[in-house]
Amino acid sequence: VNCSSHHDEDEDIQPSSAEWFRSKLRCNAMHNFMLGSSTMLLLSATLPPIDINNDWAISAKREVSSKSSNDSSSLLTTIRGGGSKSSIPQTRRRSLVVLLVATALFNDMLQLTMLLPIIHTLVSSPPPLGVTNNKEVALGLFFASKDICQMMSAPFAGVLCSKFSPHVALISSILGLGVATFVFAEAKTFWQLLLARGAQGAASAAVLCGGLSLIAETHPQNVRGKAMGYAQSGLAAGMLMGPLIGGLLFERMGRKNTFRFAAGMVLANAIAMIMLMGVAPPESSRDKENDNINKKVEADISLAKSSKQLLRNFDILAVTASTFAIHAVVGVIKPLSQVVLDKEFGVTMVKRSFIISIATLAFFIAAPIAGILSDHMQRSHLVALSLVLMSCSSAFFALRHLGLWAFYVSVALLGVAMGVQKSSSQSLLADLVDKHELGEYSMVYALSDVADSLGLIIGPLVGLALSQMYGPSVGVLSIGIPCLLLTPVMLRIA
């Protein structure tokens, strides 16, 4: 395009200066437009085509995928115990942890004690669900299977907590407890009932180990006793309500629907746990107690070395021995009390159940009080007190010839001793782990669970054997004497 100025062939016609300026502007604009268009055509011919919509979709897809991956990883991390910070205050989160553990212990003990008013009817039913011969042996085997499986599973529960986290152990055990209860509902033979009962015992070991470890990790020493006491109240409530709920539901709904309902309740508890950990992930208190815990030593210590140190620590073994002695007395008084009340006092079955529930009610009241007290005084002294109370319980059992009131006192003291011992000893074990830098809490609670179950197994075996030879009073007193002997040992623990 030639935009230079020129004259027309008719030289008489001359453009004005204004018209010439406007013509010059139009020619320059046309020249720039054509130059820009040529450049764009050249670039479009040399560069690859760009799909704006497709690139935006790919970018959005990557963003959603990254967010989904981060959410899944965050949820898994939260369940394993390393979740992100929550906006909920730490005090509120600690309260939620106690509620979570107390509910788990309640459900655990509820499933175990719902069977008490039912099992005799099931064992006495026609085969294959019941047995025709040796019903007493079958009943003894049924009740012992829970403690045996719990004792054998406790070390594995401790390893599970150490390798993963108390959260994983607690949720897995609640799911396992729900499945075992469902199997109990659908069982068609006595051996299936026995298998389900053993599975309940194995799940119970993980519930105790995971729950107590979770409280110990999330609560500092100055409030740990109170938290343990409230959690033990959940266990006592399940023990108190289990026989009542089991009897009422069995009478109206039958065995299958009763335990289907119970299994559904346990599984709902597991779902609530997962949701709670997602909303308010527990935060370990160990990170804020660097002056009391050498974190480097804790990180480097191996599981095997930690277990060996536990078994060589005198204080840990003394507390564990007190747990064994307390539960041995409980194990021998429980069966003998039914025989004594029936033969010596002629008490009806309903009244016997009421008398036995006094111990559970005393446990329910004493556990939180002892937990609060343990935050303000030496916990080893409270454990020593529980041993003295249990010795007095066995003494009043031997003095029952003075009247039924002595038996009431014996049962009440037994419940108080249990509440004081459980709340204070579990807190004391965690303190000793911190003091001696023994690593994870889970293994010490596994050891305590073994002592608990072993006492409930050996106590009745030895006590009932002595009772058959020398009478119930000698049997109970013989098991109660070790409690008194262990008292000065506990008082020496600082």
HELIX and SHEET records of a PDB file:
HELIX    1   1 SER A   17  THR A   46  1                                  30    
HELIX    2   2 ILE A   52  ARG A   80  1                                  29    
HELIX    3   3 GLN A   90  THR A  113  1                                  24    
HELIX    4   4 ILE A  119  SER A  124  1                                   6    
HELIX    5   5 LYS A  135  LYS A  163  1                                  29    
HELIX    6   6 PRO A  166  GLU A  186  1                                  21    
HELIX    7   7 PHE A  190  THR A  218  1                                  29    
HELIX    8   8 GLN A  221  VAL A  279  1                                  59    
HELIX    9   9 ARG A  286  LYS A  288  5                                   3    
HELIX   10  10 LYS A  295  ASP A  300  1                                   6    
HELIX   11  11 LEU A  303  ARG A  312  1                                  10    
HELIX   12  12 PHE A  314  LYS A  343  1                                  30    
HELIX   13  13 MET A  349  SER A  374  1                                  26    
HELIX   14  14 ARG A  379  ALA A  398  1                                  20    
HELIX   15  15 ARG A  400  LEU A  402  5                                   3    
HELIX   16  16 LEU A  404  HIS A  436  1                                  33    
HELIX   17  17 SER A  442  TYR A  470  1                                  29    
HELIX   18  18 PRO A  472  LEU A  491  1                                  20    
END                                                                             
